[in-house]
Amino acid sequence: MNPIQFDPELLQYLPTWYKPIQEYQQLCQTESQELELLAEAMHTVKDNFYFQTMTESGVEEWEQVFGIVPNPSTEDLEFRRARVLNRISTKPPFTLGFLYRKLDELIGPGEWTVTVDYPNYTLYIESAAQNFNYATEVTYTVNRIKPAHIAFVQKPFVQSGLLLSETISGALRDYNYVLGSWQLGVLPFAVEEDMGVLKLPTTPSVQPPLLSGVAGFVLGDIAAARINGAIVVNDVSKTQEGALVTVTYPVSSSLTDEILQAELLDSAGNVLTSSAIYVAVGPQPVIMTHKIPVREGVIENG
């Protein structure tokens, strides 16, 4: 839909003999400002027909309908639009396919994993733990649509990796003396002429045994986890699959109600990784997962 356009120069439409009169000039200027406000209001009405373009005032009306108390200091308008759209579109019938579509909308395609433990009536959802707002909305949505007898367990993961690269350079060595004719202090015994870089770090060369060996070193160095800078969790499970290290540990509500920071420690208490995240801890324990891939690559622009 094309935006509505108003010509604010109303004075040009008056008869010629009215244009020099100051009263008419002021009147046209005032009317032009009012027409601009009218055009802006009409645009706002059009935008408020759609959740994706809704203004803050339009979003506030829907938040009142759903009983949502927004926090403008941490929630931007885009998220608030997505939240009210999620609430109004969350209607039965509820199926696993419906849950998958909701997770695609809130988290993103390919950014989550769902596992259903049917014998134990438990639903596991693994996804990234960096976004506070969307993590809260995912929890609300899942608790809204899951059957009451199914337990929901979050498995938020934090991913941080290691990049390895190799550079090969060469030089030519030129000797200034032969055996028996070296004059001390006159010339250096030999000089090297740089041949430049023979293999750039962007050219693959690191082989899987080195990558998996570094991953094994990382695995052996991790001894514990720490939550919110104070709560140490020693019950960590560590696995290695090729060049991927995975560390998991449970966090229950008896330890904390929310996770704001997750760290991995070595046996001396030194911090190996540190991530600012948000995870709400409910009645069911949260299974935290750290994934540390080791692969060949270079950091762009660095």
Salt bridges, closest charged atoms under 4 A:
GLU56 OE2 - ARG80 NH1 3.40
GLU63 OE2 - ARG80 NE 2.88
GLU63 OE2 - ARG83 NH2 3.44
GLU75 OE1 - ARG83 NH2 2.80
GLU105 OE1 - LYS102 NZ 3.60
GLU126 OE1 - LYS291 NZ 3.59
GLU137 OE2 - ARG87 NE 2.80
GLU192 OE2 - ARG173 NH2 2.64
GLU263 OE1 - ARG226 NE 2.66
